[in-house]
Every structure is written in structure tokens, then in C-alpha cells.
Amino acid sequence: MSFWTDKDLTPLMKFQFRITIGEVLWYAKSVSLPSYEISNESYQLVNQKFKYPGLLTWNDITVTLAETGNSALMLRTMLTQAGYSCPGDCSNIDGISKSKFSSGKPIIIEQLKPDGKAFQYWEIKNWSITGAKFGDMAYDQEEILTVEMNIAYDCANLKIGSVLGGEKDAKPSAKKRIKKREDKRK
């Protein structure tokens, strides 16, 4: 049976998401979900090649924020808190630190159901901002100004439920799977 004929199944939509960085809910226009690549190593024995998986590398994510009047300022504040200071300012002599960016707080990307409740979320751990673009100004455009940032990270976990509402936001079928897994562990 095809998924579109199942009345109980609702595919997740690309436009239903929210992103939290630290404890701040951001007004995001778009975000790329986590992705990874696994290197492939090949070894030759006589006249035969064998391929083995190598190292896993998480690809950077890109977040595009709507500039609400404080997005750029908040990003600049995060950069200062991470250890950056302008030349001549000796307040941050240690330089930029990855641990100061994330401060133990993950980035959360929640994927929402049509009713606005979260179904699942990505937890981005050990992250740092690797680049930011504060938009372009133009008299011939009437678009929302955006701020784009690139984020590098070491690990991403996909979890069922919601950070804000817990597992009560999850679909009933997902709750049953979670309960079965927990029962098997006991």
C-alpha cells in the first residue's frame, strides 16, 4: 500500500520546523538537516580489490535566519563569548574556543507535525560557527533581510518527541515503538 492512501500517515513537511540555539528560539527561514559521509578505503590482494568503510564525517549545516533586528547582534555576541576580540582589544587573549561556542548546550532542530507539535528532533552536539553572512542590501528588492551561518559539529542524534513538550508530542505509533524498546531492555 502506498503511503498517500494511508489516512493515519502524515509525511513531515519541509516548512514545519523550529530551531533552538542554546536557550534561544530563532526565527529561521531555512536550515539544512544533518548529513554525513563515510570514506571508503580499498585494499588490493593479488588481483582482487576489497572495499571497507572508513571514517564518518558530519557535514556542516547552514542556517538562514530572518533578521528581526537582533539576529546579527546575537551572532556577534556569540562570537565575542567564544573568545573573539577585534585587533587592539586584549580582553580575549586566549582566542576563539569551540567549547565556548556550544557551552554544553546543543542546537535543536525540531520537525513539526501539521498541528504544530514536534514529532522528532535533531540534537547537534559539540558545535561551532564556522562562518556568517549578514545579508545583502538592495533598493530593487522587497525581501526579508536574512543572516546565514555555517555550523560545524562533531555529532548529531535524531530523537523522537519534543525538547519543549517531551514524548507527548510524538505520534502514538512512535510512542508504542519507544515503549516496546524500553520493555525489551528490562
HELIX and SHEET records of a PDB file:
HELIX    1   1 PHE A    3  THR A    5  5                                   3    
HELIX    2   2 SER A   71  GLN A   81  1                                  11    
HELIX    3   3 LYS A   98  SER A  102  1                                   5    
HELIX    4   4 GLU A  167  ASP A  169  5                                   3    
HELIX    5   5 PRO A  172  ARG A  185  1                                  14    
SHEET    1   A 5 VAL A  24  TRP A  26  0                                        
SHEET    2   A 5 PHE A  17  ILE A  21 -1                                        
SHEET    3   A 5 ILE A 107  LEU A 112 -1                                        
SHEET    4   A 5 ALA A 118  LYS A 125 -1                                        
SHEET    5   A 5 CYS A 155  ILE A 160 -1                                        
SHEET    1   B 4 ALA A  28  VAL A  31  0                                        
SHEET    2   B 4 ILE A  61  ALA A  66 -1                                        
SHEET    3   B 4 THR A 146  ALA A 152 -1                                        
SHEET    4   B 4 SER A 128  LYS A 133 -1                                        
SHEET    1   C 2 TYR A  36  LEU A  45  0                                        
SHEET    2   C 2 GLN A  48  TRP A  58 -1                                        
END                                                                             
